[in-house]
Amino acid sequence: MSEGNRVTGISVRGFAVASATAVTSVGAAVGVASGDDQGRPAENIEAVAADATLLAEIPAGTNADLHTASLTQQVESQSNAADADARRAAQEAARIQAAESAAERRAEAEREAQEQAEREEAERAAEEARSAAAASESATFPVQSSYTKSEVQAMARQIVAADQFQCFSNIVDHESGWDHTATNPSSGAYGLMQALPGSKMSSQGSDWQTNPATQIRWGVNYMEDRYGSPCGAWEFWQANNWY
């Protein structure tokens, strides 16, 4: 059978029902004409015939094709919507990941910059300390039988780092008043820093009893070794009245 003449299941069924109804209708009409009181009323016969005609005219194949096409279109629309949602979700996840990665890179760069700054500061401080130590070691002062307070302070300014001098001076003010021969009659502490015993200052020179420069060098080394710096020693002194 050719495609144009194909009859669907629904049209066949409609044709069969229509045929049966037609036969029934004819029979009923004949019965009525013959005076059969048991026949179907005329209005019922007409209704059955009308229903049969409607069934026979339903284009079942066309409706199925349209229904299938509609379902296919709905599925495609839903699939496209799901794909769009998936793409949006993937793009949002990628954006969030990129932002987090950028934040991590910035934080890492800041940490590295901070660490580099700290290293540079430590190196600078170490270089200043080395320079101060070298200047202290190389500084020479003429030996005198006596020294004034201003002369001893001038020596200290050449030996002690500039940013530590005031702290150093504060301690010496309290301990000896810049008298390099000051002696504590009770303990025997001696010199500008009141070293106890005074002989420990011999690590800087055998002239520790008479040379203020020797005492100053010893005092700076002691403060740095024990407290980190003269200012560290001064902070401790303020809290304890000794160092």
Secondary structure as the mmCIF struct_conf table of DSSP 4:
data_model
#
loop_
_struct_conf.conf_type_id
_struct_conf.id
_struct_conf.beg_label_comp_id
_struct_conf.beg_label_asym_id
_struct_conf.beg_label_seq_id
_struct_conf.end_label_comp_id
_struct_conf.end_label_asym_id
_struct_conf.end_label_seq_id
HELX_RH_3T_P HELX_RH_3T_P1 GLU A 3 ASN A 5
HELX_RH_AL_P HELX_RH_AL_P1 GLY A 9 ALA A 33
TURN_TY1_P TURN_TY1_P1 SER A 34 GLY A 35
TURN_TY1_P TURN_TY1_P2 ASP A 37 GLN A 38
BEND BEND1 GLY A 39 GLY A 39
HELX_LH_PP_P HELX_LH_PP_P1 ARG A 40 PRO A 41
HELX_RH_AL_P HELX_RH_AL_P2 ALA A 42 GLU A 57
HELX_RH_AL_P HELX_RH_AL_P3 ALA A 60 SER A 138
BEND BEND2 SER A 145 SER A 145
HELX_RH_AL_P HELX_RH_AL_P4 LYS A 149 ILE A 159
BEND BEND3 VAL A 160 VAL A 160
HELX_RH_3T_P HELX_RH_3T_P2 ALA A 162 GLN A 164
HELX_RH_AL_P HELX_RH_AL_P5 PHE A 165 GLU A 175
TURN_TY1_P TURN_TY1_P3 SER A 176 TRP A 178
TURN_TY1_P TURN_TY1_P4 HIS A 180 THR A 181
STRN STRN1 THR A 183 THR A 183
TURN_TY1_P TURN_TY1_P5 PRO A 185 SER A 187
STRN STRN2 TYR A 190 TYR A 190
TURN_TY1_P TURN_TY1_P6 GLY A 191 GLN A 194
STRN STRN3 ALA A 195 ALA A 195
BEND BEND4 LEU A 196 PRO A 197
HELX_RH_3T_P HELX_RH_3T_P3 GLY A 198 GLN A 204
TURN_TY1_P TURN_TY1_P7 SER A 206 THR A 210
HELX_RH_AL_P HELX_RH_AL_P6 PRO A 212 TYR A 227
BEND BEND5 GLY A 228 SER A 229
HELX_RH_AL_P HELX_RH_AL_P7 PRO A 230 ASN A 240
BEND BEND6 ASN A 241 ASN A 241
#
